[in-house]
């Protein structure tokens, strides 16, 4: 084609991009909140270390024979995150937020990026732009052409990208790069809006996924996408992030910290766009510090050893790794846009606790920044322990609490056996439409954080159901 498709400029190099996994995709307890990305900065009061975040938890619905709106499934905690204000918070700090969409192979859903016909991908792209990307104010789409159980073709893939580019010309389109070099020898079909366009022209950039091959393997795989001898239409180095995977030292297909440092140094010295970490949500000691059994958590998030892989990357680039612990949202911090227009936020666990003398006394504990540490009753006082409950003990107490109608905002802990009238209340000063602030409180004892968010309605905290996509 004579004129390349319009697309926005790439973020500046060196770029750290990360995947964020929703709770349904992690082996930990609820995934770190998306807003926690902002707690990691280049020096005190510096910009966020991360420039691009890919939101996981979206996959195709249907099959090549029955592919129609709503086209994609969004996991509940992803949908919650899209509606709770975190995306706007990251964007305000200069972080681009993209939605990753993967193929499907279960429940009768077999679709993938390369299984769509040109007509199907054109309709899908139009729907996706209107109902998801623009509706939630996202900065673009990340293509992960994996897992589909239906047969596909490279031509279908590039045509799908061409149709998507036509619908979101001002937004980023990126791709997870893995066993797809054949598509870099093709051009978009004449039936697409950008007939003759190549993948490098349509994409902003991509990230390689050769995580478990050591530094040399990752560097070789990344460099291969720039090869003019093996690819008809190679990517430029400035369009490539070398991918590493955070995880236990003996985990399958993980990257070591030493190799992560080497790859980051190489990427910067060779003028590649940067490094991608899979994933921000796994780069926590609760996951990386547990080498054999991810179900036996030793380091509940947040922990001092969190985001060591991220630290390795930014330090290799000469930046100062700084953590603002106060900015990290605790696991019981309610999702929702209320915090964007509220101050003096508190989340209080209240109960009557039994003392050693057998009397009952009132007790409270601020749980806004609480992690998964066990809470005990010490003679009528809540005490947060340094360790967690064993999984079987945790599940036993949780079942008893659920039977009494309590939701996931109420912490599970040993205190339960000697407590009564347990409740959790969110309180804050909320800004009104007139610009002033007023006190508001909201009981969350029975609320379900998976399908509700908290909003500020003209100075009053309110629960709001998560709205379905489309």
N, C-alpha and C positions, 0 to 999 in steps of 0.2 A: 504494500500500500504506500501511497505517496506521503501521507501525513500520519504520524503515529497517533494513537488514541490519546485524548487528554487524560491526565492523571496528576495528582498532587505530588509535590516534592517529597522525597524520603526524609525521615528524621536525620539529624546530624550524626556523623560517626565520631567516636565509637559508640554504637548503640547497644544497650542491654535491653533485650526483649524477653518477656517471661510468659509462660502459660499459667493461668489461674484455674485451679480445679474446684468445682463446686463440691459440696459435701457428699453427693452421691458417688463421686469418682475417687475419693480419698480413702485410705485405710486408717485414717486418724478419726478422732471425734470431729465435730463441725469444722470445716475448713477455715483457715485464717480468712478474716473478712477482706474483701477487695480493697477497702480503704487502708489496710495495713501496709500496702505497697508504699504509701507516702511516709511511713515511719522510718524508712531507710534512705538517707540523704548523703550527698557528697559533701561532707563536712557539716559543721553546725550551721543551721539556717541556709544550707545549700539546696540545690534542686534535687528532686527525686533521682535516685540512681537508675531507676527503670524508665525507659522512654516509651515502650510499647507493651501493652498487656493483651494477651489473647484469652478470651473467656471460653472455657470449655463447658460442655454440658448440652450442646445442641447436636441433634442427629436427624437424618432424613426419615420421613414417614413414607410408606407406600412402596410400590414396586414399579418397574418399567411399564407394567400393564395398568397400573392404577396409581398414578402420581398426580395428586391434586392438592389444592389448599386444604389445610394449613402447611403442607409440605415438610415442615420440620417440627420436631418435638424439643421443647426446652424443659430441662429438669427443674423441679420445684425451687431448689435453692438458687439456681441460675436466674430463673424468672424473678425471684425475690430480689436478687442483686440488681437486676436491670431496672427495678422499680423503687429501690430504696435510697437513691441519691448518690451512691458511691461512684457511679460512672461520671457524673458531673463534677464530683469532688476531685477525681483524678485529672479530668480534662482541665479544670481550673488551674491545676499545678503544672500543666504542660504535658501530661501523659496521654498518649493515644490509646484508645480502648477499642479492640476489634472483637468480633464474634467468630469463633472457630466452628465450622460445621463439618461433621464427620459422616461417613457412610454408615449403613445399618445392616445387620445380619440376623435379626431375631424378631419374633412376634409377627412374622409376615412382612416385615419391613426389610427390603433388600436393596434400596436405592443408594447410589453414590454419585459423586461428581462426574464420573465417566460413563454412567449408565443412562443419562438423560439424552433424549433426542434433542435436536436443535429447537424444535417447537416447544418441547417441555422445558428446556432450560431458559428459553425466552420468557415464558409465562412465570416460571419460578423466580427469575431475577427481578421481574417487575413486582411480584408479590413481596419478595424479601425486602426490597428497597423500601417499599411503602409501609409494610406492616411490622417490620422488625428494625432494620438499620436506621431509618429516619424516625420511626416512632419512638425509639429509645435513645436517639441522639448518639449513636455509635459512630466511630471513625472509620469503619470499614469491615471487611470480611477476610478471614483466614481460611484457606482451602486445605482440608485434610482428607485426601482421597484414599482413605483406608476403610477396611472392614466390610465394605459392601459385598454381599454374596451373589449379586447378579453380575453377569458378564458386561464389561464395558470396553470402550475404545479410547485411545489417546485423542482421536479427532473429536469425540463427544466432549472430552475434557476441555480442550482449547476453545471449542465453540461455546461451552458453558461460561468460560471465563470472559470471552468476548461479549456475550450477552449481558453478563453481570457488569462489566466495565461500562457498557452503554447506559446502564441504570444508575450507576454511582460514579460518575466521572470525576467528582471532586473528593472521593474517599479512597482510602488505601485498600489494595487487594494484595494479599500475601499468600504464600503457599508453603506448606510443610513438604520438604523435598526428600523423596525416598522412592527408589526404583521407578523413576518417571522420566528418565532421560529421553525416551522415544518421543515425548510430546514436544521436546525442544528441536525436533526436526520437522515440525508441521507448522502450517499457518491456518488461521481461522477461515472457515468456509465462506463461500460467496453469499450464502443466505444470512449470515450474521451482520450486525451493524458495522463491524470492522473487518471486512473481508481482506485476507492477506496479512493480517497482523500476527506477529510472533508472540510467544510467551514472554520474552523479555520486554516487549513493548506493552503488553497488557498488564503484567504484574508490576508492583512496586519493588518487592524483594521477596526472598524466600529464606528458609532456615533448614539446614541439613539435619538428619536424624540418625547419624551413624554413632550413637552415643557410646556403645560398649566396645569400640574398636581401638581405644587408646588415643593418645594425642595425635600420633602419626596417621592413624586411620581416619580420624575426624578431619584433620587438615587435608588429607588426600581426597576424601569424599567431597569436601567443600570446593577445593581447587578444581575438581573434575567438571563442575558446572560452568567453569569459565573456559573450558578447553575448546579451542577452535578446530582441533584435529578430530575430536570425537563427536562434537555437537554442531549441527548446522547453524543453530541460533543460540549461542551460549549467553549466559548471564554475565554481567560485569561484576567485578569484585565488589563494587559499591552497592550491589543488589543482593549480597549474600551475608547471612549470619551463620556462624558455625555453632551447631547445637550440642549442648551437653545435658546430661540427665543427673539430677541430684538424687542420691539414695544411699542406702547402706553399702558399706565397703564390699560385701560379698553378694550384693543384690544383682539380679539378672539385668544385663544391658545398661548398667549404671556407668557413670564417669567418675574417676577418682578426683580428689581435690587437686592433686599434683598435675594431672592431665588438664584439668579445668584451667589452672593458672597458665600452663603452656599454650593451650589453645587461645586463650584471651590475649596473651602476649603476641602470638603469631598473627592473629587476626588484625590487631592494631598495626603491627609492623609491616604487614603486607597490604595494608589499605583496604581490608574488607570492611563491610558495613559494621559488623560487630559480632556479638555472641547472643545466642538464645539459650535460656535455661528452662528445661522441663523438669520441675515446674516450681514456681514460687510457693505453691501449697505443699510440695514435698520437701522443699529446702528448709525443713524445720527439724530440730533435734529429735522430736517425737517420732519422726520417720527415719531420718538418716542415722540416728544413734542406736537404732534397734536392728541389729544385723540379721537375726535369725527368725524372729517371730514378731511381725508388725502388730499383733494383737496384744503384746505385752509391753505397754507403754512405760518408759522409764523417765522420759523428759517431757512432761506436759507443756504444751505451747501456752504462752510464750516462755522461752528458755534462753539462757545465755549463749547456747550453741546454735541458735537458729540462724539460717541464711549464711552459712559458711561458704557455700558455693558462690553466692552472690558476692560475698566479701572477697573471695579469691579473684573474681573477674574485675571488680572495680579497683582493687589494689594493684592488679597487674597493669591497669591503665593509669596508675599514678594518683588515683583519687583516695580520699580519706573516708573509710567506711564508718558511718555514724548512724547510731540507732536512737530514735526518740521513743523510749519505752512508753511514755505517756500517750503517744499517738496510736498505740496498738489497742485495738478493740478487744475486750474480753469476750469469752465465749457466750456470755449471757447479755451482751450489749445488744439491744433490740435493733433489728434492721429497720430502715425507714429514713425518709428525708427530714424527719423532725430535728435531727441534730444540726442541720444546716441553718436553722433559725431558732436555736435554743442555747441556753447557757446554764451553768450550775446543774448539770445533769447528774442525777443519782439513781442507782438501781439498788433497792434495799430488800434484803431477805429478813423477814420478821417471823418470830415464833415465840411460844412459851416453852422454855426449856426446864427440864426437871433437874433439881440440884441433888447433891449427895444426901441432904437431909430429907429429900422427898417432897420439897415444896416446888412450886412452879413460878418462874420469874420470866419477865419479858426480856427478849434479846433481839438485837439487830446486827446486820453485817452488810457493808457496802460491797456488792458483787459486780459493780460496773466493769472492773478490769480483771475479774476473776478468771483464772484458767481452770483446768480440770482437777486441781488439787482437792483432796478430801477435806470436808468440813466436819469437825467433831463438836461435841458438847462437853466443855470443861467446866463442870459445876455451875451451869447456868449461863455460860458465855460461849458464843461461837468462836472457834479457833480454826484457822486455815492451816492445814498440815502441808509439809513439803512434798509428800508423796501422794499417789493416787490409790484408790481402791483397786483391789484385784477385780478382774473383769467379771467373774462369776458373782462376787459380792455386789458389784455395781449394778448388774442386771437384776439381782434379787430385790434390792432396795427400789430400783426404778419401777419394777412391776407393781410393788406395793403402793408407790406414789401415784402411778397411773390409775390404779384401781380406785383411788380416792379422788380422781378427777384433776390432778395436778398436771400441768404441762411442762414442756422442756425448758421454760425459763426458770424453773425452780431447781436449784442445784441438788444433785444426788450426793448424799454423804452419810457418815455414821451417826450424825446428829439425829437422824430421822427416828431412831428407836426410842429416843427420850425427848420427843418434841410433839407439840400439838398446836393447832391453829396456825399452820405454816402458810405464809403468803409472800408474794413478791410484788413490789410497787415501783414503778418508774415515776420520777418526779423531775421537774425542770422549770426554769423560767423561759417562757415561750414568747416570741415576738408576735405582736398583733399586726393587723393590717395598718393600723394607725402609727406603728413604729415603736410603741412602748412594749414593755415586757410584763407578763403576769405569771404567777405561780400556777402550775397545773400538775396533776398526778393521775396515774392510770394503773389500775390493777392488772397484772399480767400472770397471775397464778395459774389460770386455766388456758391461757392463750397458746397457740401452736405457732412457733416461729417459722415453720416450713411454709405456711400459706398465708401469713399475715405480716404486715409492716405497720410501723407507727408513723403518723403524720402530725404536723402542727396545723390545726384548723383555727386560724385567727386567735392564737393564744391558748388553745386547748389541745392536749394530747389525745389522739384518737387512734383506735385500731382500724386498719383498712385491709380488706381481703386482697390478695395478689390477683391481678387480672390476667386471664389467659391470653396467649398470643393471638394476634389476628383479630 
